[in-house]
Amino acid sequence: MYKSFYNLERNPFELTPDPSFLFPTPRHNEALATLYHGVRGHKGFVVLTGEVGTGKTLLLRCLLQLLSQSNDIAYAYTFNSHLPPCEFLQQIASDFGRKASGKSKSELLSDLSNYVIDRGSRLLTTVLVVDEAHQLSVDVLEEIRLLTNLETTQDKLLQVLLVGQPELDGKLDSGELRQLKQRIAHRCQLVPLDLSETRGYIERRLQVAGLSLTDRLLFPPDTIAGVYRHSRGIPRLINTICENALINAYAQQKQSVTPEIIDDIAADLRLNLDVAHGSRLEKPGRLDETDIQRAARNLLDLYAYLNKLPSGDEELRPQLNSGSQPI
């Protein structure tokens, strides 16, 4: 809708994890290098964690694109982590091109083991990639650990990449999974972008989408600061805000996105946390000190008023003589 108006060849802020839009911050480069080294070095378990929307799946897509260029690597990729152990193994086997339908868990484990061993004997690399791994049950994680028992005297035959939200770290640190934790070769983490990275992220996406050098002020510095404030540097929220902002700016026929548009979008999306004024969010119903003082004054005023009532209005007078005390 707005592409021709802003001379763009494609939508710059799509939510789909397109590797061509990767903005390589030092943290992303480090994480990608760690994952790749874990696979190529046959390290066994590698764990990547990050908050919702920080770009974990996009980074995985970039890694898989890189791995697919090598003829010696086969990988299974799964993001359905709510499956029971047998169905999870069926999904893995099917992704590796193995016949999985109708097989029991023991048959699946035997078939997967033979497959991994055969590939290892031919110096081929086999990788299991699990997205949304924080939702895996302890039983499924234990089945994965047992698969990684396949090894030579020098390296692991199955490489496992576990990718998920920070809860995954807590799960792996639990006593139930201490054997698996000891096998983790590398851990890496993605964090939200800072202001400078947010600016680079937006400019990178606009550049990939075909924005010319003369139109770089489509998102001026003040506007980018507003995007950062409301998104807190989370790439998925940056995309959502900027996509809606372009639609809004186009509807108003504006040549650039203003900070006011960003604030309006954040309010519509319920992202307006009032961070610009440095205020602190309170839990619903919580009173601050000023509210408490005001309430205390009101109660004291009410108490004083009732004590001035004529003696005939006893039904309105507080029962102070029976042990009640003013606040």
Beta strands, then each sheet from edge to edge (+ up, - down):
strand 1: 45-50
strand 2: 73-78
strand 3: 125-130
strand 4: 158-164
strand 5: 184-190
sheet 1: 2+ 3+ 4+ 1+ 5+
end
